[in-house]
């Protein structure tokens, strides 16, 4: 029931949009939209973080849409964030399209496409199928199993921690939770291994049965992390079997405490290893301060599992028929407080690391999702506050009632003893000392609550169950938002990519700068506007086209039009564009701008033999 609720919420919240990857394209060589005098010998891509290559990472298409035979894709020597592919000789003239797909360091695939031209752009652009970017079915299945894996980790680790720390009198109802968590984590991990190949390649789920795809998966870093998780789950199954057998055949032999310590240490190592398989393949494995980030990520996951998994265990016990001691609830209250403290410290660090600046809080998807998570955590803390209030109310009164009941019971036992001894003629001692029970009787073990230990009354149980149920519901929402956050481009990387792409053109589009300049020579009908298009608007040769519009916004004919460019900061210019009448517009293909920067474009329009006006505008020229 609990896993079903988690799955529904994951589908509703987690499947709301396409996941964004964590590496971003910083630059390409040739630049997107550039026009080259001669064909390049290779294509190079630079990213904001290290990336991995696939078998088909580069696809290059000629002006007719035919695929170009390229060399093997490789990393740039000495750089894990740069990839390169060689091109054949004799590419020819026209516009070429480059489609690429790589895997970012945190295991998420990213893809894109851009164009460059040799000689001059193609007169008629060809529509090119650059291949898949994402298969909806594969992505949906992969995300579902990722969400299930997170939920299963919380159930498995959190329930075991609850049993060890909170020491409930009966663990029967919790065994099903542990088994459910283990089996769900096993099935979801196997599914992730199988789907990893199609997920990276953006192909259909049927591609998972290709042996070459599986081979590539198990040799990649994300695939190795999943295989290690499977091995740790096998070891966990052995440990759980040993613990169950030990509980059934416990006979108080010497060395039992030492064996228990060994089992606890082994369980801690396995829990640490399981969480490391996430940290090694997610955000923490890429970016700045990787060792600190991975440590923070492991602690964050363990605290999350202890809190949310413990909530699930507590809710299960509250719904069972067995009595639940108030001491168990009190111990979980302290465990939850410690978990929240760890989550707060590690969450603040991870937020700083992912955002990088205050502007990224509201200016990036990562920041906005993080705000939603903070709000959900605040609601969770409110629900937890109600649970702690009920816990505080039930422990003190019931402890008092238990003490009073014990005192009355002791008095009754003394009175009964006196009467019995009087009947057999024994002398009643003046004082009563020693234990309250006869020889042969024994107290309950110190680590197990006695049968008459104070337990929750029906009214407290109902109130606490409602409060914990609300806490679990909000906790699931927090888990969902956290999972979505792990598939979102961090604000720091988004800002870095935006800064790198500030001067870059839109991918897949030949860049151009268009400026519209109003003019008025001061005579009747002597006003209008000039639209100047500068292509590609970068350092080097540019094409200039200028169209004149009259007062009625229709095409206008003028006897003369002059355009010049100056760069005052470098004392360059004016450079005459030398535009000529091309029959309907003025233009040139030979304007050469040598330096990037903000240039001053001066346009002089002459409408008659004596009427003319000059107007200037700033134009940004990229590198």
TORPAMAR-888576 format. One record per residue (C-alpha): chain; x, y negated, z. Coordinates in pm, whole numbers, plus 32768, in hexadecimal, padded with zeros to 4 digits. Layout:
<pts>
A/X/Y/Z
...
</pts>
This chain:
<pts>
A/8000/8000/8000
A/8115/7F0F/8060
A/81E1/7F59/7F25
A/80A8/7F33/7E52
A/806B/7DD9/7EE0
A/81D5/7D7C/7E9E
A/81BF/7DF4/7D36
A/8082/7D2D/7CF1
A/811C/7BEF/7D7C
A/825B/7C2C/7CB7
A/8195/7C4C/7B76
A/80CB/7B12/7BBD
A/81EA/7A36/7C2F
A/8323/7AD4/7BA2
A/8296/7B06/7A46
A/8226/79A3/7A1B
A/833B/7946/792D
A/8471/79B5/7878
A/85A3/79D3/794E
A/86BC/78E0/7911
A/881F/795D/790E
A/893D/78D6/79E1
A/8A4F/7890/78E6
A/8A1B/7773/77F0
A/8AC0/7726/76A3
A/8BB7/7609/76CF
A/8C45/75DD/7570
A/8C6D/7680/741B
A/8D7F/766C/7316
A/8D12/7614/720C
A/8C21/7525/72B6
A/8AB1/7556/727B
A/8A43/7493/7146
A/8BA5/743A/70DC
A/8C09/741D/6F6D
A/8D67/74A4/6F24
A/8E47/7466/6DF8
A/8EBF/75CF/6DF8
A/8E3D/7716/6E86
A/8EAB/7769/6FED
A/8F6A/78A9/7033
A/8EB8/78EF/717D
A/8D93/788B/725B
A/8DD2/7841/73CC
A/8CD2/7814/74E3
A/8D18/7784/763F
A/8C31/77BD/776C
A/8C0C/7730/78C9
A/8C74/787C/7966
A/8D0C/79C9/78FF
A/8C3F/7AA0/7812
A/8C45/7C04/7790
A/8C2C/7C73/7626
A/8B39/7D66/7584
A/8B6C/7E3F/7451
A/8AAE/7D40/737F
A/8B00/7BF9/742F
A/8B37/7B34/72EA
A/8A67/7B31/71AC
A/8AC8/7A3B/7099
A/89E1/79F7/6F6F
A/8A39/794A/6E26
A/8965/783B/6D77
A/8893/794E/6CCF
A/8843/79F8/6E1C
A/892B/7B21/6DE2
A/89FB/7B9B/6F06
A/8B6F/7B50/6EF3
A/8C67/7C61/6F4E
A/8D30/7BEA/707C
A/8E48/7C71/7154
A/8E20/7D01/72B1
A/8DA9/7C0D/73B8
A/8EB2/7BCB/74C4
A/8EF5/7AE8/75EA
A/8FD5/79BE/75B0
A/912D/7A18/7635
A/9148/79C0/77A4
A/8FDC/7952/77C0
A/8EB1/7A1B/7839
A/8DC1/78FD/77E5
A/8E22/78EA/7675
A/8DCF/79E1/755D
A/8E3C/79E6/73F2
A/8DFC/7A9D/72AC
A/8EC6/7A87/7168
A/8E27/7A32/7018
A/8E86/7ABA/6EC2
A/8F28/79EC/6DB0
A/8E58/7954/6C9A
A/8D21/78F9/6D5E
A/8CAD/780F/6C4F
A/8BEE/76C9/6C6C
A/8AAB/7676/6D22
A/8A10/769E/6E7A
A/8A69/77CF/6F4F
A/89AB/784B/7083
A/8A54/78EA/71B2
A/897C/79B6/72A2
A/8A1B/7A26/73E9
A/89C0/7AF4/751D
A/8A98/7B30/7652
A/8A6A/7B9A/77BE
A/8AB4/7A9B/78CD
A/8B89/7AF4/79FA
A/8A55/7B24/7AD4
A/89D0/7C33/79E6
A/88CA/7B67/7929
A/88D3/7B66/77A8
A/88CA/7A19/76F0
A/88AF/79CF/757B
A/8897/78B3/7483
A/88E8/7840/7321
A/8989/7717/7272
A/89EC/76AC/7112
A/8B15/7613/7061
A/8B49/75B5/6EF5
A/8C6F/75D6/6E0A
A/8C92/74C9/6CFF
A/8B32/7442/6D2A
A/89EC/74BD/6DC8
A/8912/75A1/6CF7
A/880A/74E5/6C33
A/86FB/75D6/6CA3
A/8735/766F/6DFD
A/86F9/77E6/6E0A
A/8623/7877/6F21
A/8703/7978/6FCB
A/8694/7A8C/70B8
A/87A4/7A6E/71BF
A/8733/7BA8/7276
A/8681/7BE2/73C2
A/86AA/7AF7/74E7
A/85CD/7BBB/75D5
A/84DD/7CE1/75C5
A/83A9/7C93/7696
A/8368/7DFC/76FC
A/84D1/7E41/775E
A/84F0/7CFC/7823
A/83A7/7D39/78D9
A/8407/7E9D/793B
A/8564/7E34/79A6
A/84DA/7D1A/7A7E
A/83D8/7DFF/7B21
A/84E1/7EFA/7B88
A/85C4/7DE0/7C05
A/84A9/7D63/7CE4
A/8461/7EC4/7D5F
A/85D0/7EF5/7DB2
A/85D2/7DC0/7E90
A/8492/7E30/7F41
A/8518/7F92/7F70
A/865D/7F10/8007
A/8594/7E47/8105
A/84BF/7F76/8160
A/85E3/8069/817E
A/86DD/7F91/823A
A/85DE/7EC4/82FD
A/851F/7FF0/8383
A/865C/809E/83F9
A/86D6/7F5E/84A3
A/857F/7F3A/8549
A/8595/809C/85D9
A/86F7/8068/865B
A/86C8/7F0C/86EE
A/855D/7F06/875D
A/854F/8074/87D6
A/83DC/80C2/87A3
A/8360/81F4/886A
A/82EF/82AC/8733
A/8390/829F/85DD
A/82A3/838B/8528
A/81E2/8279/846D
A/832D/81D7/8401
A/83C0/830C/835A
A/82DC/82DA/8230
A/835B/8174/820B
A/84C4/81EB/8207
A/847B/82FC/8108
A/83B1/8209/8031
A/84CD/810E/8036
A/85D2/8216/7FDD
A/850D/82B3/7EC0
A/84A3/8162/7E32
A/8607/80E3/7E36
A/8680/8224/7D91
A/857A/821B/7C7A
A/85A4/80A6/7C39
A/8721/80C4/7C2A
A/8710/81E5/7B31
A/861A/811A/7A5F
A/8704/7FED/7A67
A/8826/80C4/79EE
A/8754/8149/78CF
A/86C5/7FF5/786D
A/8809/7F34/7895
A/887F/7F70/772F
A/873C/7F02/767E
A/871F/7DDC/7771
A/8879/7D5D/7712
A/883F/7D92/759D
A/86DC/7D05/759B
A/8650/7E42/74FC
A/8525/7F23/7543
A/8522/8015/766E
A/854A/813A/757D
A/86B4/80CF/754B
A/86FB/814B/76AA
A/871A/82B0/762A
A/883F/825D/7548
A/8971/8306/75E0
A/8A5B/81F6/7562
A/8986/80F2/7613
A/8992/81B9/7759
A/8B0A/81E0/7735
A/8B36/8068/7714
A/8A53/8030/7841
A/8B0E/8117/792F
A/8C5C/8079/78D4
A/8BE6/7F12/790A
A/8BFE/7E61/7A5A
A/8A82/7E51/7A94
A/8A63/7FBF/7A32
A/8B7B/8025/7B1F
A/8AD0/7F68/7C3A
A/898E/802B/7BF9
A/8A4C/8177/7BF4
A/8AEF/8121/7D40
A/8995/80D6/7DCB
A/8920/8233/7D62
A/8A4D/82D0/7E0F
A/8A05/820B/7F4D
A/889A/827A/7F42
A/890B/83E5/7F30
A/89E8/83AD/8062
A/88C4/8302/8110
A/87E8/8433/80D3
A/88EE/8513/8174
A/890B/842A/829F
A/8790/841E/82CF
A/877F/859A/82C2
A/888E/85B4/83CD
A/87D7/84BB/84AD
A/868D/8578/848C
A/8732/86C6/84DC
A/87E7/862D/8606
A/86A2/85A4/8696
A/85F9/86F6/8675
A/8712/87BB/871A
A/8794/86BE/8816
A/87FB/877C/894E
A/88CC/8681/8A0C
A/8A1B/871B/89B5
A/8B51/8659/8A12
A/8BCB/8582/88F8
A/8A68/8528/888F
A/8AA6/83B6/88C8
A/8BE1/83C6/87F8
A/8B24/8471/86DE
A/8A15/8368/86F3
A/8B1B/8254/86D3
A/8BAE/82FC/85A0
A/8A55/8314/84FF
A/8A0F/81A6/854A
A/8B5C/813C/84B3
A/8B19/820D/837D
A/89C1/8170/8357
A/8A54/8014/8374
A/8B57/805C/8268
A/8A4C/80E4/817D
A/8969/7FB5/81B4
A/8A91/7ECE/8173
A/8AE9/7F8F/8037
A/8986/7F83/7FB0
A/8973/7E0A/7FD4
A/8AC9/7DE6/7F31
A/8A40/7E86/7DF4
A/895C/7D57/7DD3
A/8A63/7C55/7E2E
A/8B59/7CE6/7D31
A/8A66/7CB9/7C0F
A/89A5/7B79/7C62
A/89EA/7A06/7CA1
A/8AF8/7A40/7DA4
A/8BDD/7AF4/7CAD
A/8C07/79C0/7BCF
A/8C54/7851/7C04
A/8D11/77AE/7D20
A/8D83/7849/7E6C
A/8D31/79AE/7E04
A/8DB2/7A5F/7F43
A/8CF0/7975/8028
A/8BBE/7987/7F47
A/8BBB/7B03/7F45
A/8BDB/7B10/80C1
A/8ABD/7A17/80E1
A/89EA/7ADD/7FEA
A/8A1B/7C24/80AA
A/89BE/7B83/81F6
A/8890/7ADD/8153
A/8813/7C29/80C8
A/8848/7CE1/8211
A/8791/7BD4/82D6
A/8677/7BD4/81D7
A/8656/7D4E/81F2
A/865C/7D4B/836F
A/854D/7C41/837E
A/845F/7CA8/8267
A/8499/7E1F/828F
A/846C/7DF9/8406
A/8325/7D42/83CB
A/82AB/7E64/82F4
A/830E/7F5A/8408
A/8262/7E8D/8516
A/8126/7E6F/8446
A/8127/7FE9/8410
A/813D/802A/8587
A/802A/7F2C/85CE
A/7F45/7FE5/84DC
A/7F95/8139/8578
A/7ED3/81CE/869B
A/7FFF/81FE/8780
A/8031/80FA/8893
A/813B/7FF6/884D
A/8205/7F77/8977
A/8222/7E00/899F
A/839B/7E2D/89C7
A/83B4/7EAB/885F
A/8304/7D75/87DE
A/83E2/7C98/88B5
A/851E/7D37/882A
A/84A7/7D03/86C4
A/845C/7B98/8715
A/85C8/7B69/8778
A/863F/7C2B/8645
A/856B/7B4E/8562
A/85F9/7A13/8603
A/875E/7A89/85C5
A/8708/7AE6/845D
A/8673/798D/841E
A/87AD/78EA/84A6
A/8887/79B2/83B5
A/879A/796B/8294
A/87A5/77F7/82DE
A/8921/77DD/82E4
A/895A/78B4/81B0
A/8835/7816/80F8
A/88BE/76B8/8129
A/8A12/7723/80A3
A/8980/77D8/7F76
A/88A0/76AE/7F28
A/89C9/75C0/7F2F
A/8A92/76AB/7E54
A/897A/76D5/7D57
A/890B/756A/7D47
A/8A4E/74A4/7D4C
A/89A1/7350/7D6B
A/886C/72AA/7DFE
A/87E5/725C/7CA3
A/87D7/73D0/7C55
A/86CC/7404/7D61
A/85BD/7362/7C8F
A/866C/7353/7B3F
A/869F/74C9/7B03
A/85C4/7600/7B03
A/86A8/7699/7C0B
A/8670/7570/7CF3
A/84F6/7571/7CC6
A/84DD/76E8/7D0A
A/85BB/76B5/7E3B
A/84C4/75AF/7EBA
A/83AC/76AE/7E93
A/847A/77AB/7F58
A/84BA/76B1/8071
A/8343/766B/8089
A/82F7/77E0/8092
A/83FD/7816/81A1
A/8360/76F9/8269
A/820E/77AB/8255
A/82B7/78EE/82BD
A/834E/7842/83ED
A/81F6/77BD/844D
A/8167/791E/843A
A/8290/799F/8500
A/824E/7892/8604
A/80F0/7917/863B
A/817B/7A77/8662
A/827B/79FF/8763
A/8164/794B/881F
A/8097/7A87/8839
A/81CF/7B45/88A2
A/8219/7A49/89B3
A/80B3/7A5A/8A34
A/80A3/7BD3/8A44
A/81F4/7C25/8AE0
A/81E1/7B57/8C21
A/807A/7BAD/8C8D
A/809B/7D1D/8C39
A/81E8/7D35/8CEC
A/813F/7CA4/8E24
A/801D/7D97/8E02
A/8110/7EBA/8DE2
A/81CC/7E51/8F1E
A/8087/7E34/8FE4
A/8013/7F88/8F64
A/8160/8026/8FC4
A/8146/7F94/9123
A/7FE4/8019/9155
A/804E/816F/90D1
A/8176/817B/91C0
A/8096/8129/92EB
A/7FA1/823A/9284
A/80BA/833A/926D
A/8139/82E2/93CA
A/7FDA/8300/945D
A/7FA7/8454/93BA
A/80F7/84CC/9438
A/80A3/846C/95A0
A/7F5B/8527/9596
A/7FF4/8665/9508
A/8113/866C/9601
A/8021/8633/9723
A/7F58/8766/96C0
A/8084/884E/96C6
A/80FD/87C8/980F
A/8228/8716/9789
A/829B/85D8/9831
A/8257/84A5/9766
A/8397/83DB/973F
A/8395/827E/97C6
A/8421/81FA/9681
A/83F6/8270/9522
A/8528/826A/9442
A/85C7/8316/931D
A/8522/835D/91D6
A/83AC/834C/91AC
A/839D/84A7/9110
A/83E3/8609/918C
A/8508/86E0/912E
A/84DF/8770/8FD4
A/8433/863A/8F50
A/84F3/8553/8E69
A/84D3/83F4/8DE2
A/84AC/83AE/8C71
A/85F0/8378/8BB2
A/866F/8215/8BD1
A/8665/81D3/8A5C
A/84FC/8244/8A2D
A/83D8/8178/8AB8
A/831E/8237/8BCC
A/81BD/82AB/8B8F
A/812E/819B/8C6D
A/8200/8085/8BD0
A/8138/7F47/8B8A
A/80A5/7F5B/8A2D
A/7FD9/7E6D/895B
A/7E6B/7E49/89AE
A/7D6E/7E65/8894
A/7D33/7CEC/887F
A/7EA6/7C96/887D
A/7EE2/7DA9/8780
A/7DDC/7D1B/8691
A/7E61/7BB8/86AF
A/7FC9/7C1F/8682
A/7F6E/7CFE/855A
A/7EC5/7BDB/84A7
A/7FED/7AF9/84EC
A/80EB/7BF9/8474
A/8017/7C45/8340
A/801F/7AD4/82E3
A/8196/7AD3/8321
A/81C4/7C00/823C
A/80F4/7B60/8126
A/81BF/7A1E/812E
A/82FF/7AE9/814D
A/82AD/7BA3/800C
A/827B/7A53/7F60
A/83D0/79E3/7FDC
A/8469/7B26/7F56
A/83C5/7AEB/7E03
A/8441/7984/7DEE
A/859D/79F6/7E54
A/859F/7AF9/7D3E
A/852E/79F4/7C3F
A/863F/790C/7CC1
A/8748/7A14/7C74
A/86DD/7A0C/7B05
A/86EA/7891/7AE3
A/880B/77BF/7A64
A/88AC/771F/7B9B
A/8899/75A5/7BAB
A/8A14/7585/7BB1
A/8A37/764C/7A6D
A/8911/7593/79CE
A/89B1/7442/7A1D
A/8B01/74B7/7996
A/8A61/7535/7854
A/899B/73F3/782C
A/8AD4/7323/785A
A/8B91/73F6/775C
A/8A72/73E1/7664
A/8A32/726C/7693
A/8ADC/721B/754B
A/8A7D/7361/74A1
A/8964/7379/73A0
A/8831/7452/73C7
A/888C/75C0/737E
A/8828/7634/7226
A/87EC/74D4/719F
A/88D5/7404/70C6
A/8912/72D0/719F
A/88C3/7171/712C
A/88A5/7018/71C5
A/877F/6F44/7150
A/875F/6DD4/71AC
A/863D/6CEE/714C
A/8694/6B7A/7143
A/858A/6A66/711A
A/85F3/692F/7054
A/8560/67DD/6FFA
A/8605/66E2/6F0A
A/850F/65CE/6F6E
A/844B/65B2/6E29
A/82E6/6621/6DD6
A/82EE/679B/6DA1
A/845F/67A0/6DF8
A/8447/6892/6F1B
A/844A/6A0C/6F3C
A/8530/6B1B/6FBF
A/8658/6BEF/6F50
A/8673/6D5F/6FAC
A/87E1/6DD0/6FB1
A/8833/6F43/6FC7
A/8995/6FA9/7024
A/89E8/711A/6FF6
A/8A77/71D0/70B6
A/8AC0/70A2/7194
A/8C16/7124/71FD
A/8D86/70DF/71CF
A/8DF1/7112/7066
A/8D35/70F1/6F21
A/8BCA/7086/6F3A
A/8AAD/7055/6E45
A/89EE/6F0D/6E5D
A/888F/6EDA/6DD5
A/87CD/6D95/6E03
A/8661/6D5E/6DA1
A/85BF/6C03/6DA5
A/844E/6BDB/6E03
A/8384/6A9D/6DBE
A/827C/69EB/6E8E
A/8175/6AEE/6E2F
A/825D/6C11/6E94
A/8281/6C74/6D28
A/83CD/6CA3/6C73
A/846F/6B57/6C1B
A/8578/6AFE/6B16
A/868A/6A0E/6B7F
A/87A3/6988/6AA5
A/88B5/69D2/6BA1
A/88F3/6A9C/6CDC
A/8A3C/6AAE/6D9C
A/8A93/6B86/6ECC
A/8BD1/6B73/6F9C
A/8C4B/6C1C/70DC
A/8D27/6B91/71F4
A/8DB2/6C21/7337
A/8E0A/6AEE/740C
A/8E96/6BBD/752E
A/8FA9/6C3F/7447
A/8FC0/6B07/736B
A/8F5B/6BD3/7239
A/8E96/6B42/7116
A/8DC8/6ACB/707E
A/8DCB/6BFA/6F98
A/8CF8/6BC0/6E61
A/8C18/6CEC/6E16
A/8C0A/6C7E/6CA9
A/8AA3/6CF3/6C77
A/8A19/6CDE/6B15
A/88BA/6CDC/6A83
A/885A/6E48/6A48
A/8706/6DFB/69AE
A/8613/6DCF/6ACE
A/8714/6DD0/6BE8
A/8877/6D5A/6C2C
A/8980/6E5C/6C85
A/8AE1/6EE3/6C88
A/8B8C/7030/6CD4
A/8CE5/6FA6/6D29
A/8CC5/6EEF/6E74
A/8DE0/6F5F/6F58
A/8DC9/6F0F/70CC
A/8F14/6F69/7175
A/8EC2/6F53/72EB
A/8D9D/6FBA/73C7
A/8CEF/6EA9/748A
A/8BDA/6DA7/747D
A/8C01/6CED/7333
A/8B56/6BAD/72C4
A/8A99/6BDA/717E
A/8A5A/6A91/70C2
A/8955/6A90/6FAE
A/8937/6967/6EBE
A/87FA/6952/6DEB
A/87DB/6857/6CCC
A/8677/6829/6C4D
A/86BD/6716/6B4A
A/87DB/664E/6ABA
A/87E8/6573/6BF0
A/872D/6631/6D04
A/87E2/6731/6DD7
A/8805/679C/6F42
A/88F5/6875/7008
A/8885/6955/712B
A/895F/6A2D/7210
A/8918/6B6A/72D8
A/89E7/6C54/73B3
A/8A21/6DB4/732A
A/8ABF/6ED0/73F0
A/8BB7/6FA5/732D
A/8C09/70FD/73BC
A/8D55/71B4/73B5
</pts>
